[in-house]
Amino acid sequence: MSFDRLKEKLNILADAAKYDVSCSSSGSNRTNKNKGLGNASASGICHTYTEDGRCVSLLKILLTNHCIFDCAYCVTRKSNDIKRAAFKVQEVVDLTINFYRRNYIEGLFLSSGIFKNADYTMERLVAVAKKLRLEENFNGYIHLKSIPGASDELMREAGLYADRLSVNIEIPTTSGLKLLAPDKKREDFIKPMVKVKNEIIQYKAEKKLIKSTPKYAPAGQSTQMIIGASGETDKDIMYASNYFYKNFNLKRVYYSGYVPISYDSRLPQIGAEVPMLRENRLYQTDWLLRFYGFDITEILNEHHMNLDLDIDPKLSWALRNMNEFPVDINKADGRMLARIPGLGMRSVYKILKARKFRALNWDHLKKIGVALNRAQYFITCDSKDFETRDLTPERIKGYILQNSKTKFNSARQAQLSLFS
Amino acid sequence: MTTRFTLNYDGTFDGFLTCVFEVYEKKIKIFNIQNIAVAQDSLFAQSYAVQTEEVKANRVWSSLKKRLTPQACHQLYCAFLSERTGIEDVMLRYIQKSLKSKRSIATDFSDDDVLKVAQLAKMVNREKHRMEAFIRFRLTKNGVYFANCDPDFNVLPLIRKHFLKRYADQQWIIYDLKRDYGLYYNLHKVDIVNFQFDKNFDPTKASSDMFDEDELVFQTLWRDYFKSTNIKSRKNMRLHIQHVPKRYWKYLSEKLPE
């Protein structure tokens, strides 16, 4: 095997894998055994970041970019005229081990185009993971893609060696899927997801009785949706996401702004801007649902089908629900504190703890790290000063936008001019 | 006017705790506590060198452990490793308040000293986490994985366990060039080592007389991999530099010029 050929393969197959945004290496509890290599316990580590600011935590590659499918949004689709390559199992193992030993990565994220059929492909992915675990005594993180349509037996085996499994839903609506990926059926995506979910439930139950039950996908499963490829609303996306979180116990749903890669008339054209701001707002919403105690219907509903681009979803919610404010920082419960714009969960924690010692004033809040430029309109504290004017939501929004700097200034310019 | 004292200690955590012991034991009117290596004389105080004594240090530490949770104790230790000027005085006040109070003061975030300790501990932990991420080992000719660094804070004591658990089957060295000491794992235990580097030694280069012949191959593959993961239409250098500040680039093989 020449070094140049390996280098070329790595370039092709890393390039093809980069549109998968998941890079998380956290949530597993695999520990180093028998003085082996690696330790996937505790929180994840981002070893470096790409120039577009995404974290690089795993060696993220495709086993091959040969594919029998022709999904319009995918760069490795059959009809696309690109260089094709395939790794041998041993090559992936060697790369992973040597990168890991140098502390470049937390582990491997292995995906693949579909060659021949689903099972044939899945079998090869499993072979890599198995070899790493059993022959190399590797205890780092392994994320395998569940190939849509793969058999239950293979999914069972995959979970025994992998920390995380994922199937990408890609298109949030069934109609969009039909349009852009006519070869694929929604059921094929769901099937491996159901299997993994049931295996995890079963593992947890057995673990209680028999301590030595082998681990099954300890870091759970995740999925990804492409944003802005099929004309869907934010409500479509977040309701789909909510459905998957609730029904499949997913650890994460990732949102990937569509990067135009073809001149297919069904899709945004090459040169069209990647909807990064929208993607950011979706992630903020995702966080509000998972950590801040919001219900999806509070943020997106029939009257509010899309998220505001100029302000974050929590501020947007607060401005529509001014009757809930102002909140007394020294009295409100954690749930309500978490709903105040400008307060993150860390600030909420600090406030809950610190106010047991003395009532907090503006100075305390500022030092603790509360973003007062937003929070000041929604709170009272141990001070005679507070917002006494009866401001309309529009005015508050105007003041906040005037007094805040954002990395998304250019995307926001249009709205700002309304207030200046 | 009563004389106040500046206590000078050897820069170790035990040394600092010994100072705290002396403050209580001898009821010293304290002006400040200083690491002898960076000590400055003051017009207003008389200097006094404190000999580190483990027994005294342990007594202070164990009485703190009774007042604070293990996490809070660890936070205090992390704040110490920040090596910030004046951190000793903040910590002394923190300890005095702790010993006076009936309950743990560790979450009294509207107290300036408590907040300062919490914030410094967070900065130190962030640096620890960065070192766990940005350490890059290079395989030397004699089979040892070698990495050098110069962290903002003295975090080697904090990252020891992480690397020990992770790389149990390979020999490795992590060397702090700024503080001139390193950790060496010899497949059995981790020792603290000091090296005399050759004058021409350039920590950013992987010279072929020192490193394994395959070393450059993997560095090249890694750099190429890093390049292939970029999505050009999403380029955002501001965010990139925020995540990977430039002062760390010299140790990241993917960021070095070819």
Contacts between the chains, C-beta under 8 A, distances in Angstrom:
chain1	res1	chain2	res2	distance
A	3	B	217	6.0
A	6	B	221	7.3
A	7	B	220	7.2
A	7	B	221	6.3
A	7	B	224	6.0
A	10	B	221	6.0
A	10	B	224	6.2
A	10	B	225	5.9
A	10	B	228	7.3
A	11	B	224	5.8
A	11	B	225	8.0
A	11	B	227	7.9
A	11	B	228	5.1
A	14	B	224	8.0
A	14	B	225	5.2
A	14	B	228	3.9
A	14	B	229	5.9
A	15	B	228	4.4
A	15	B	229	7.8
A	18	B	228	6.9
A	18	B	229	4.9
A	18	B	230	7.4
A	18	B	231	6.0
A	19	B	231	7.5
A	31	B	165	7.4
A	32	B	165	5.4
A	32	B	166	6.8
A	32	B	168	5.5
A	35	B	168	4.3
A	35	B	169	5.4
A	36	B	168	6.6
A	36	B	169	6.0
A	37	B	166	7.9
A	37	B	167	7.0
A	37	B	168	7.3
A	37	B	169	5.4
A	37	B	170	7.3
A	38	B	166	6.0
A	39	B	165	4.7
A	39	B	166	4.5
A	45	B	129	7.2
A	45	B	132	5.6
A	45	B	133	4.9
A	46	B	133	5.9
A	46	B	243	7.3
A	47	B	133	5.0
A	47	B	134	7.3
A	48	B	133	7.5
A	48	B	134	7.6
A	48	B	226	6.6
A	48	B	244	6.2
A	48	B	252	6.3
A	48	B	254	5.9
A	48	B	255	7.8
A	49	B	239	7.7
A	49	B	240	5.6
A	49	B	243	4.0
A	49	B	244	5.2
A	50	B	226	7.3
A	50	B	229	5.1
A	50	B	230	5.1
A	50	B	231	7.4
A	50	B	240	7.2
A	51	B	230	5.3
A	51	B	235	5.4
A	51	B	236	7.4
A	51	B	237	6.2
A	51	B	240	5.0
A	52	B	230	6.2
A	52	B	231	5.2
A	52	B	232	7.9
A	52	B	234	3.8
A	52	B	235	5.3
A	52	B	236	5.4
A	52	B	239	7.6
A	52	B	240	7.3
A	53	B	234	7.8
A	53	B	236	4.6
A	53	B	238	8.0
A	53	B	239	3.1
A	53	B	240	5.2
A	53	B	242	7.6
A	53	B	243	6.4
A	54	B	229	7.8
A	54	B	231	7.9
A	54	B	234	7.9
A	55	B	243	7.2
A	56	B	226	6.9
A	56	B	229	6.1
A	59	B	225	7.1
A	60	B	229	7.0
A	95	B	221	7.1
A	98	B	214	8.0
A	98	B	218	5.2
A	99	B	218	7.1
A	99	B	221	7.9
A	99	B	222	6.3
A	101	B	137	6.7
A	101	B	139	7.7
A	101	B	145	6.5
A	101	B	167	7.3
A	101	B	170	6.1
A	102	B	136	6.2
A	102	B	137	4.6
A	102	B	138	7.1
A	102	B	139	7.5
A	102	B	145	7.0
A	102	B	218	6.4
A	102	B	222	7.4
A	103	B	135	5.1
A	103	B	136	6.0
A	103	B	137	5.3
A	103	B	147	7.2
A	104	B	136	7.0
A	104	B	222	5.3
A	137	B	169	7.6
A	257	B	234	7.7
A	259	B	231	5.9
A	259	B	233	5.6
A	259	B	234	6.9
A	260	B	233	7.7
A	274	B	233	5.5
A	274	B	234	5.6
A	276	B	234	6.6
A	350	B	107	7.8
A	350	B	109	4.7
A	353	B	107	3.6
A	353	B	108	7.8
A	353	B	109	6.4
A	354	B	107	6.6
A	354	B	108	6.3
A	354	B	109	3.8
A	354	B	110	4.9
A	356	B	107	7.5
A	357	B	105	7.9
A	357	B	107	7.9
A	357	B	108	4.4
A	357	B	110	6.5
A	357	B	111	7.3
A	358	B	110	6.0
A	360	B	110	5.8
A	364	B	109	7.6
A	364	B	110	4.2
A	367	B	109	8.0
A	367	B	110	7.6
A	367	B	112	7.9
A	367	B	115	6.0
A	368	B	109	5.6
A	368	B	110	7.5
A	368	B	115	7.2
A	407	B	238	6.8
A	407	B	239	7.5
